[in-house]
Amino acid sequence: MAELNLTSATFDTLIVGAKIYDGTGGHPFVADVAIVAERIVAIGDLSALATAQFSRTVVEAHGLCLAPGFIDVHTHDDLEVFRAPDMAAKITQGVTTVIAGNCGISAAPATLSGEAPDPMNLLGADTEFQFSSVAGYRARFERAPANVNVALLVGHTTLRNNHMADLSLPATAAQIAAMQTQLADALRDGAIGLSTGLAYGNANAAPTSEVSALCEVVKQYDGIYTTHLRTEFDGVLEAMDEAFSLASQHQLPLVISHLKCAGKQNWGRAPELLAALSAYGQHHQCSCDAYPYAASSSTLDLKQVTDDFTIFITWSQPYPDMAGMTLKEIAAVWQTSLLDAATRLQPAGAVYHGLHEQDVQTILGFEKTMIGSDGLPCDPHPHPRLWGSFPRVLGRYSRELGLLSLPQAIHKMTGLSARNFALKGRGEVRTGNYADLVLFDDKTINDSADFVNSSLPAKGIHQVWVNGVMTFTQQQVLCARAGQFLAATGATKHD
């Protein structure tokens, strides 16, 4: 960027007197920030220029904190960016960038021959799957952007859906070759890597060799490998070893999705998991993401049915009137077992209160952990993480519990995420970077959504900018639609 002459420059926005947390994890400092178009052009004492002559918009930020816009590294917002482009659930908590296509399911490149298979059905209705290529998805987004930036992973289960008639089997050599070709096209078109969801029934039959063949393609395009492990229950360490083996064999950056100790019998094992990740990380680039709640959410999985903890039903296709009840309550109404009730409800969605709070805190505090919401925007009664994850980390876990310092917490949702996902020019308040910014009150920021009222905006967010455009102010989401498609470096541009 050319050097700016501050004596004659006109700024689009000047933010004055903010306490800046720059996303690096370093100590905050008070300064002014100037924005021209989509970039930060100056940081320092610019108060003398806070006049109409030098700035179109002046924001008095004294007593407030300015940070890079939060990066939600684990989302299922693939279709939500088109369905609800205001992206209120994300913008109201300061999120300016979403990584979509996680857990092996992506809306592109997808071709449905009937109903979307589980768990692709979490992304939206069958009719919404309109993108047979990443190029088409990217072109649509660039024609009609959302309020957030989006980067897209390619889902392994989506590739299987496109090329296999029976997802309960391993792929044949011909099917793997077809998946490799489609994956290569997607990476050339701007996808940033591959995700797997090996715990799900429609991917679980894939042997390690099938995934390895796809990772070979990812390596050719310098992509990233993210994985919902083959299990997060008793065999979680073995599942981590599989992920380590795949990533190291192909020299890929690795992200373990929503790292957790699932199931009552595994509570307390977080130190074991983190020791394994630390050992692997001594020689390989790796990280994990986590959400700040002791409950998970997904489709209703018969393998996870138990009376060890509460299972809350959020939707059911054949029995929509049962949504909002626990599985135990439904079983009592039907006078049947939990498993029989769960079988009758299929397909359905659930919140599983099957994590331990101490494990959640241990994983959140780990140096390699990024923050991801894993929210499900199509869920009629979503897990509160959809609306509250990032303010909850800053409010409950940083300010109230002291688990993380505020600079550390912000780093986990900005600079660390941008580095791990190679999002150039994002994640730090730095001259020349994109002006993705959030202004908040560190004394009041917190989540409002809970498991009863799960779609409430967070508290303490004052203003949000996406690529230099104000997108949230005075508790109102604006129709800015300034988001960009964040293509992988070297991807082909399609007009």
For each residue, the residues with C-beta under 8 A, 3 or more apart:
1: 4 39 41 431 432
2:
3:
4: 1 9 36 41 42
5: 8 9
6: 9 42 46 49
7:
8: 5
9: 4 5 6 34 36 41 42 49 54
10: 36 53 54 55 56
11: 14 34 35 36 41 42 49 54 55 56
12: 35 36 37 55 56 57 468
13: 34 35 55 56 57 58 59 435 465 468 470
14: 11 32 33 34 35 46 49 50 54 55 57 58 59
15: 18 32 33 34 35 59 61 66 437 439
16: 32 46 47 50 58 59 60 61 62
17: 30 32 47 60 61 62 63
18: 15 30 31 32 33 61 62 64 65 66 439
19: 28 29 30 63 64 65 66 442
20: 28 29 30 31 33 43 65 66 67 429
21: 28 65 66 67 406 407 410 429
22: 26 28 29 67 68 415 428 429 430
23: 67 68 410 411 414 415 418 427 428 429
24: 407 411 415 428
25: 407 408 410 411 415 416
26: 22 407
27: 407
28: 19 20 21 22 65 406 407
29: 19 20 22
30: 17 18 19 20
31: 18 20 43 44 45
32: 14 15 16 17 18 42 43 44 45 46 47 50
33: 14 15 18 20 40 42 43 46 66 429 437
34: 9 11 13 14 15 40 41 42 43 46 49 55
35: 11 12 13 14 15 39 40 41 435 465 468
36: 4 9 10 11 12 39 41 468
37: 12 468
38: 434 435 467 468 469 482
39: 1 35 36 432 433 434 435 468
40: 33 34 35 43 429 430 431 432 433 434 435
41: 1 4 9 11 34 35 36 431 432
42: 4 6 9 11 32 33 34 46 431
43: 20 31 32 33 34 40 429 430 431
44: 31 32
45: 31 32 48
46: 6 14 16 32 33 34 42 49 50
47: 16 17 32 50
48: 45
49: 6 9 11 14 34 46 54 55
50: 14 16 32 46 47 54 55 58
51: 54 55 58
52: 55 56
53: 10
54: 9 10 11 14 49 50 51
55: 10 11 12 13 14 34 49 50 51 52 58
56: 10 11 12 13 52
57: 12 13 14 470
58: 13 14 16 50 51 55
59: 13 14 15 16 439 463
60: 16 17
61: 15 16 17 18 64 66 439
62: 16 17 18
63: 17 19 441
64: 18 19 61 439 440 441 462
65: 18 19 20 21 28 406 439 440 441 442
66: 15 18 19 20 21 33 61 429 437 438 439
67: 20 21 22 23 70 94 410 414 429 437 438 440
68: 22 23 71 96 410 414 415 418 426 427 428 429 433 436 437 438
69: 94 95 96 97 414 426 436 437 438 464 465 466
70: 67 93 94 95 96 97 371 390 413 414 438
71: 68 95 96 97 98 99 370 413 414 417 418 421 423 426 427
72: 75 77 90 95 97 98 99 371 372 373 389 390 413
73: 99 255 289 370 371 372 417 420 421
74: 99 102 257 258 289 291 372 373 374
75: 72 90 98 99 100 102 372 373 374 375
76: 80 100 102 103 105 122 123 374 375 376 377
77: 72 80 81 87 90 98 100 148 150 377
78: 81 100 101 105 106 107 108 123 124 152
79: 82 83 107 123 124 128 129
80: 76 77 83 84 87 124 377 378
81: 77 78 84 85 87 98 100 141 146 148 150 483
82: 79 85 128 140 141 144 146
83: 79 80 124 128 377
84: 80 81 87 88 377
85: 81 82 144 145 146 147 481
86: 91 146 147 477 479
87: 77 80 81 84 90 91 95 98 146 147 148 477 483
88: 84 91 92 457 477
89: 92 93 375 377 386 387 455
90: 72 75 77 87 93 95 96 98 147 148
91: 86 87 88 94 95 96 147 148 464 466 471 472 477
92: 88 89 387 457 458 461 472 477
93: 70 89 90 387 388 389 390 391 447 457 458 461
94: 67 69 70 91 390 391 438 440 458 461 464
95: 69 70 71 72 87 90 91 98 148 373 390
96: 68 69 70 71 90 91 148 149 436 437 438 464 465 466 471 483
97: 69 70 71 72 148 149 150 151 423 426 436 486
98: 71 72 75 77 81 87 90 95 148 149 150 151
99: 71 72 73 74 75 102 150 151 152 153 192 372 421
100: 75 76 77 78 81 106 107 150 151 152 153
101: 78 105 106 107 108 152 153 154 155 191 195
102: 74 75 76 99 105 153 155 195 197 226 228 257 372 374
103: 76 119 155 195 196 197 200 228 257
104: 119 155 156 157 158 195 196 197 198 200 203 228
105: 76 78 101 102 119 120 122 123 155 157 158 195 197
106: 78 100 101 109 110 123 152 153 154 155 158 195
107: 78 79 100 101 110 123 124 128 129 131 137 158
108: 78 101 131 132 133 134 136 137 152 154 158 186
109: 106 131 132 133 134 137 154 158 159 162 182 185 186
110: 106 107 120 129 131 132 158 161 162
111: 129 132 161 162
112: 115 116 126 129 161
113:
114: 126
115: 112 121 126
116: 112 120 121 123 124 126 129 161
117: 120 121 157 161 167 202
118: 121 200 201 202 299 347
119: 103 104 105 122 157 197 200 202 298 299
120: 105 110 116 117 123 129 155 157 158 161
121: 115 116 117 118 299 347
122: 76 105 119 298 299 349 376 378 379
123: 76 78 79 105 106 107 116 120 128 129 378
124: 78 79 80 83 107 116 128 129 378
125: 128
126: 112 114 115 116 129
127: 130
128: 79 82 83 107 123 124 125
129: 79 107 110 111 112 116 120 123 124 126
130: 127 136
131: 107 108 109 110 134 136 137 140
132: 108 109 110 111 136
133: 108 109 136 137 185 186 189
134: 108 109 131 137 138 152 154 185 186 189 190 191
135: 138 139 185 189 190 492 494
136: 108 130 131 132 133 139 140
137: 107 108 109 131 133 134 140 141 152
138: 134 135 141 142 152 189 190 485 487 494
139: 135 136 142 143 494 495
140: 82 131 136 137 143 144
141: 81 82 137 138 144 145 146 150 483 485
142: 138 139 145 484 485
143: 139 140
144: 82 85 140 141 481
145: 85 141 142 481 482 483 484 485
146: 81 82 85 86 87 141 150 481 483
147: 85 86 87 90 91 466 471 477 478 479 480 481 482 483
148: 77 81 87 90 91 95 96 97 98 466 483
149: 96 97 98 426 436 466 467 483 484 485 486
150: 77 81 97 98 99 100 141 146 483 485 486
151: 97 98 99 100 192 421 423 485 486 487
152: 78 99 100 101 106 108 134 137 138 190 191 192 485
153: 99 100 101 102 106 191 192 193 194 195 224 226
154: 101 106 108 109 134 158 159 183 186 187 191 193 194 195
155: 101 102 103 104 105 106 120 158 159 194 195 196 197
156: 104 159 160 194 195 196 197 198 203 206 211 214
157: 104 105 117 119 120 160 161 167 196 197 200 202 203
158: 104 105 106 107 108 109 110 120 154 155 161 162
159: 109 154 155 156 162 163 179 182 183 214
160: 156 157 163 164 167 171 175 179 202 203 206
161: 110 111 112 116 117 120 157 158 164 167 202
162: 109 110 111 158 159 178 179 182
163: 159 160 171 175 178 179 182
164: 160 161 167 169 171 175
165:
166: 169
167: 117 157 160 161 164 201 202 203 205
168: 201 202 205
169: 164 166 205
170: 205 206 207 210
171: 160 163 164 175 176 179 206 210
172: 175 176
173: 176 177
174: 177 178
175: 160 163 164 171 172 178 179
176: 171 172 173 179 180 210 213 214
177: 173 174 180 181
178: 162 163 174 175 181 182
179: 159 160 162 163 171 175 176 182 183 213 214
180: 176 177 183 184 213 214 216 217
181: 177 178 184 185
182: 109 159 162 163 178 179 185 186
183: 154 159 179 180 186 187 194 214 217 218
184: 180 181 187 188 217 220 221
185: 109 133 134 135 181 182 188 189
186: 108 109 133 134 154 182 183 189 191
187: 154 183 184 190 191 193 217 218 220 221 223 488 491
188: 184 185 221 491 492
189: 133 134 135 138 185 186 487 491 492 494
190: 134 135 138 152 187 485 487 488 491 492
191: 101 134 152 153 154 186 187 223 488 491
192: 99 151 152 153 223 224 421 422 486 487 488
193: 153 154 187 218 223 224 225 226 252 488
194: 153 154 155 156 183 214 215 217 218 223 224 225 226
195: 101 102 103 104 105 106 153 154 155 156 225 226 227 228 257
196: 103 104 155 156 157 203 206 211 225 226 227 228
197: 102 103 104 105 119 155 156 157 200 203 227 228
198: 104 156 203 204 206 211 227 228 229 230 239 242
199: 203 204 228 229 230 231 232
200: 103 104 118 119 157 197 203 204 228
201: 118 167 168 204
202: 117 118 119 157 160 161 167 168
203: 104 156 157 160 167 196 197 198 199 200 206
204: 198 199 200 201 230
205: 167 168 169 170
206: 156 160 170 171 196 198 203 210 211
207: 170 210 211
208: 211 212 242 245 246
209: 212 213
210: 170 171 176 206 207 213 214
211: 156 196 198 206 207 208 214 215 246
212: 208 209 215 216 246 249 250
213: 176 179 180 209 210 216 217
214: 156 159 176 179 180 183 194 210 211 217 218
215: 194 211 212 218 219 225 246 247 249 250 252
216: 180 212 213 219 220 250
217: 180 183 184 187 194 213 214 220 221
218: 183 187 193 194 214 215 221 223 224 225 250 252
219: 215 216 222 223 250 251 252
220: 184 187 216 217
221: 184 187 188 217 218 488 490
222: 219 488 489 490
223: 187 191 192 193 194 218 219 252 488
224: 153 192 193 194 218 252 253 254 255 420 421 422
225: 193 194 195 196 215 218 243 246 247 250 252 253 254 255
226: 102 153 193 194 195 196 254 255 256 257
227: 195 196 197 198 243 246 254 255 256 257
228: 102 103 104 195 196 197 198 199 200 257 258
229: 198 199 232 236 239 240 242 243 256 257
230: 198 199 204 235 238 239 242
231: 199 234 235 236 238 239
232: 199 229 236 239 258 260 261 262
233: 236 262 263 265 266
234: 231 263 265 266
235: 230 231 238 239
236: 229 231 232 233 239 240 261 262 266 269 273
237: 240 241 272 273 276
238: 230 231 235 241 242
239: 198 229 230 231 232 235 236 242 243
240: 229 236 237 243 244 256 273 276 277 280
241: 237 238 244 245 276
242: 198 208 229 230 238 239 245 246
243: 225 227 229 239 240 246 247 254 256
244: 240 241 247 248 254 276 280 284 286
245: 208 241 242 248 249
246: 208 211 212 215 225 227 242 243 249 250 252 254
247: 215 225 243 244 250 251 252 253 254 284 286
248: 244 245 251 280 284
249: 212 215 245 246
250: 212 215 216 218 219 225 246 247
251: 219 247 248
252: 193 215 218 219 223 224 225 246 247
253: 224 225 247 285 286 287 420
254: 224 225 226 227 243 244 246 247 280 284 285 286 287
255: 73 224 225 226 227 286 287 288 289 370 420
256: 226 227 229 240 243 259 277 286 287 288 289
257: 74 102 103 195 226 227 228 229 288 289 372 374
258: 74 228 232 289 290 291 296 372 374
259: 256 273 277 288 289 290 363 369
260: 232 290 296 355 359 360 363
261: 232 236 266 267 268 269 270 273 355 356 359
262: 232 233 236 266 296 304 352 354 355
263: 233 234 266 267 304 306 308 354
264: 267 306 308 309 354
265: 233 234
266: 233 234 236 261 262 263 269
267: 261 263 264 355 356 358 359
268: 261 356 358 359
269: 236 261 266 272 273 359
270: 261 273 274 358 359 362 363
271: 274 275 362
272: 237 269 275 276
273: 236 237 240 259 261 269 270 276 277 363
274: 270 271 277 278 362 363 366
275: 271 272 278 279
276: 237 240 241 244 272 273 279 280
277: 240 256 259 273 274 280 281 286 288 366 368
278: 274 275 281 282 368
279: 275 276 282
280: 240 244 248 254 276 277 283 284 286
281: 277 278 284 285 286 287 368
282: 278 279
283: 280
284: 244 247 248 254 280 281
285: 253 254 281 420
286: 244 247 253 254 255 256 277 280 281 368
287: 253 254 255 256 281 368 369 370 416 420
288: 255 256 257 259 277 363 366 368 369 370
289: 73 74 255 256 257 258 259 369 370 371 372 374
290: 258 259 260 360 363 364 369 370 371 372
291: 74 258 371 372 373 374 385 389
292: 360 364 371 385 389 392 393 396 397
293: 355 360 383 384 385 389 392
294: 353 355 356 357 359 360
295: 351 352 353 354 355 383 451
296: 258 260 262 351 352 354 355 374 383
297: 314 349 350 351 352 374 376 379 382 383 385
298: 119 122 301 349 350 352 376
299: 118 119 121 122 347 348 349 350
300: 311 313 316 342 345 346 347 348 349 350
301: 298 304 305 350
302: 305 339 342 343 346
303:
304: 262 263 301 311 352 354
305: 301 302 311 327 338 339 342
306: 263 264 309 311 338 354
307: 328 338
308: 263 264 354
309: 264 306 352 353 354
310: 326 328 353
311: 300 304 305 306 326 327 328 338 342 350 351 352 353
312: 325 326 327 350 351 353 451
313: 300 316 322 323 324 325 326 327 330 345 348 349 350
314: 297 323 324 348 349 350 351 379 380 381 382 383
315: 320 323 348 349 379 380 381
316: 300 313 319 320 322 323 345 346 347 348 349
317: 320 346 347 348
318: 344 345 346
319: 316 322 344 345 348
320: 315 316 317 323
321:
322: 313 316 319 325 330 345
323: 313 314 315 316 320 380 381
324: 313 314 381
325: 312 313 322 329 330 333
326: 310 311 312 313 329 330
327: 305 311 312 313 330 331 338 341 342 345 350
328: 307 310 311 331 332 338
329: 325 326 332 333
330: 313 322 325 326 327 333 334 341 345
331: 327 328 334 335 336 337 338 340 341
332: 328 329 335
333: 325 329 330
334: 330 331 340 341 344
335: 331 332
336: 331 340 341 344
337: 331 340 341
338: 305 306 307 311 327 328 331 341 342
339: 302 305 342 343
340: 331 334 336 337 343 344
341: 327 330 331 334 336 337 338 344 345
342: 300 302 305 311 327 338 339 345 346 348
343: 302 339 340 346
344: 318 319 334 336 340 341
345: 300 313 316 318 319 322 327 330 341 342 348
346: 300 302 316 317 318 342 343
347: 118 121 299 300 316 317
348: 299 300 313 314 315 316 317 319 342 345
349: 122 297 298 299 300 313 314 315 316 376 379
350: 297 298 299 300 301 311 312 313 314 327
351: 295 296 297 311 312 314 383 451
352: 262 295 296 297 298 304 309 311
353: 294 295 309 310 311 312
354: 262 263 264 295 296 304 306 308 309
355: 260 261 262 267 293 294 295 296 359 360
356: 261 267 268 294 359 360
357: 294 360 361
358: 267 268 270 361 362
359: 260 261 267 268 269 270 294 355 356 362 363
360: 260 290 292 293 294 355 356 357 363 364
361: 357 358 364 365 397 401 403
362: 270 271 274 358 359 365 366
363: 259 260 270 273 274 288 290 359 360 366 369
364: 290 292 360 361 369 393 397 403 404
365: 361 362 369 403 404
366: 274 277 288 362 363 369
367:
368: 277 278 281 286 287 288
369: 259 287 288 289 290 363 364 365 366 412
370: 71 73 255 287 288 289 290 412 413 416 417 420
371: 70 72 73 289 290 291 292 389 390 393 412 413 417
372: 72 73 74 75 99 102 257 258 289 290 291 389
373: 72 74 75 95 291 385 386 389 390
374: 74 75 76 102 257 258 289 291 296 297 383 385
375: 75 76 89 382 383 385 386 387 389
376: 76 122 297 298 349 379 382 383 386
377: 76 77 80 83 84 89 382 386
378: 80 122 123 124
379: 122 297 314 315 349 376 382 383 386
380: 314 315 323
381: 314 315 323 324 454
382: 297 314 375 376 377 379 385 386 387 454 455
383: 293 295 296 297 314 351 374 375 376 379 386 451 454
384: 293 387 388 447 449 450 451 454
385: 291 292 293 297 373 374 375 382 388 389
386: 89 373 375 376 377 379 382 383 389 449 454 455
387: 89 92 93 375 382 384 447 448 449 454 455 456 457 458
388: 93 384 385 391 392 447 448 449 456 458
389: 72 93 291 292 293 371 372 373 375 385 386 392 393 447
390: 70 72 93 94 95 371 373 393 394 413 458
391: 93 94 388 394 395 440 445 446 447 458 459 460 461
392: 292 293 388 389 395 396 397 446 447 458
393: 292 364 371 389 390 396 397 398 404 409 412 413
394: 390 391 397 398 399 406 409 410 440 442 445 446 460
395: 391 392 398 399 400 444 445 446 447 459 460
396: 292 392 393 399 400 401 446 447
397: 292 361 364 392 393 394 400 401 403 404 409
398: 393 394 395 401 402 403 404 405 406 408 409
399: 394 395 396 402 406 442 443 445 446
400: 395 396 397
401: 361 396 397 398
402: 398 399
403: 361 364 365 397 398
404: 364 365 393 397 398 408 409 412
405: 398 408 409
406: 21 28 65 394 398 399 409 410 442
407: 21 24 25 26 27 28 410 411
408: 25 398 404 405 411 412
409: 393 394 397 398 404 405 406 412 413
410: 21 23 25 67 68 394 406 407 413 414 415
411: 23 24 25 407 408 414 415 416
412: 369 370 371 393 404 408 409 416 417
413: 70 71 72 370 371 390 393 409 410 416 417
414: 23 67 68 69 70 71 410 411 417 418 427 428
415: 22 23 24 25 68 410 411 418 419 427 428
416: 25 287 370 411 412 413 419 420 427
417: 71 73 370 371 412 413 414 420 421 423 427
418: 23 68 71 414 415 421 422 423 424 426 427 428
419: 415 416 422 427
420: 73 224 253 255 285 287 370 416 417
421: 71 73 99 151 192 224 417 418
422: 192 224 418 419 488 489
423: 71 97 151 417 418 426 427 486
424: 418 489
425: 432 433 434
426: 68 69 71 97 149 418 423 433 434 436 486
427: 23 68 71 414 415 416 417 418 419 423
428: 22 23 24 68 414 415 418 433
429: 20 21 22 23 33 40 43 66 67 68 433 437
430: 22 40 43 433
431: 1 40 41 42 43
432: 1 39 40 41 425
433: 39 40 68 425 426 428 429 430
434: 38 39 40 425 426 467 468
435: 13 35 38 39 40 465 467 468
436: 68 69 96 97 149 426 465 466 467
437: 15 33 66 67 68 69 96 429 463 464 465
438: 66 67 68 69 70 94 96 461 463 464 465
439: 15 18 59 61 64 65 66 461 462 463 464
440: 64 65 67 94 391 394 445 460 461 462
441: 63 64 65 444 445 460 462
442: 19 65 394 399 406 445 460
443: 399 460
444: 395 441 459 460
445: 391 394 395 399 440 441 442 458 459 460 461
446: 391 392 394 395 396 399 458 459 460
447: 93 384 387 388 389 391 392 395 396 450 458 459
448: 387 388 453 456 457 458 459
449: 384 386 387 388 453 454 455 456 458
450: 384 447 453 454 456
451: 295 312 351 383 384 454
452:
453: 448 449 450 456
454: 381 382 383 384 386 387 449 450 451
455: 89 382 386 387 449
456: 387 388 448 449 450 453
457: 88 92 93 387 448 461 475
458: 92 93 94 387 388 390 391 392 445 446 447 448 449 461
459: 391 395 444 445 446 447 448
460: 391 394 395 440 441 442 443 444 445 446
461: 92 93 94 391 438 439 440 445 457 458 464 472
462: 64 439 440 441 473
463: 59 437 438 439 470 472 473
464: 69 91 94 96 437 438 439 461 470 471 472 473
465: 13 35 69 96 435 436 437 438 468 469 470 471
466: 69 91 96 147 148 149 436 469 471 480 482 483
467: 38 149 434 435 436 482 483 484
468: 12 13 35 36 37 38 39 434 435 465 482
469: 38 465 466 480 482
470: 13 57 463 464 465 473 478 480
471: 91 96 147 464 465 466 477 478 480 482
472: 91 92 461 463 464 476 477 478
473: 462 463 464 470 476 478
474:
475: 457
476: 472 473
477: 86 87 88 91 92 147 471 472
478: 147 470 471 472 473
479: 86 147
480: 147 466 469 470 471
481: 85 144 145 146 147
482: 38 145 147 466 467 468 469 471
483: 81 87 96 141 145 146 147 148 149 150 466 467
484: 142 145 149 467
485: 138 141 142 145 149 150 151 152 190
486: 97 149 150 151 192 423 426
487: 138 151 189 190 192 491 493
488: 187 190 191 192 193 221 222 223 422 491
489: 222 422 424
490: 221 222
491: 187 188 189 190 191 487 488
492: 135 188 189 190
493: 487
494: 135 138 139 189
495: 139
